[in-house]
Amino acid sequence: MKKIYLHKVEKQIARHNTIRDINKQIVLNYVRARAPISRAEIARETSLQRSTVSAIIDDLQLEGLIEEIGTGDSTGGRKPTLLRLKTGTPVAIGVDVTPRETTVVLSDLAGNLLETEEFPTSSDINYMNKQILAKVSNFVDLYPEANLEVGISVPGIADQTSGEILYVPYFQWSNWDIGRQITEQTGMEVVIENDANAVALAELWFGNEEIRRTRNFVMVFVGEGIGTGIVIDGQVYRGENGAAGEFGHMFVSENAPVTCSCGRRDCWEAHASEKALLQRYASSNGSAGQGSIDIDHLIGLAQNGEARAINKLKENAKYLGIGISNLLIGFSPQAVVISGSITKAWDMIKDEIEEAGRRSIRQEVKTTKIVPSALGDRPSILGSISLVLARKFASAN
Ligand SMILES: [Zn+2]
């Protein structure tokens, strides 16, 4: 049950879907989840009339969202035509800005990447602006017939109504109106979102099956920093201005191995991010800086049995677990999903993380699972396209 806020009523009535639109979303989601599936099966499973399903399928085919892929086995009579989401046709451009590299991709409705362009992220905002506009325009030129929308994932805060990136702490960028510029130049709609919120959305729609069915979970994105995305009742909780989920800056302990992006030395991300892990490893070697070793290299050393690398991974994981235990106390989620390169070392770190978590899971609600993401080591790429794709599958209500 949702509270009705009277000052929002007008907007809600205007947006209210017709029953036909709701049924269309349901049918599209059936095709997505159960493909290959026939019209008759959809009618049977949804209890919608066969003629209603056929009319909706016609609409969805016209909109280029689904396609026929031959016939299935007959259960007597004509062989049924099978349907699936239309693949190979571009529908979304994703722009994933991370502190190290920026990736611009083109994807179909099923999340398959059709084109990928990548360049090192620069702190020069004018250069970034030019690069992103050029790469997005290239994709538009490549597929002039496509009906594209753009999703942008950034390690910062964005205003979704103005298409403006409000603040990216890592580069000290503020008030960057890249979304508005793309819309002005190409006419495409643009959705900009904080990277952790975008990854949480990707988990909800493209994660492993268990997580896709979970209505309440917290996603912890471990990279240069730590971001969290909170999913409540099947929706990403954005908070005012999309600024919710900044648990990377919660107080965990003093004297962290690195200074946090906010300048403090007691935040969770200063204790448990990749940056913290690399510094722990460098310090244990008597080296002051982080050196040239990166996260994949360190995980490789640990997998080859180097004790120092294993110890530092475990030490870092203990702090990751402390933060997670605080989230468990506050949210009592069904699951916590951990994303980022660190999950490649899951076997070596899961005991430390679960141990800290166990202390916080109340005995009467023992069901919270802590699991690694199934989205690979650049989940924010999928995050950026999910900003477009999820809108096609989600109900507007
Ligand atoms: Zn901080």
Residues whose N, C-alpha, C, O or C-beta is under 5 A from the ligand:
A	BS01	ZN	G248 H249 C260 S261 C262 R264 C267
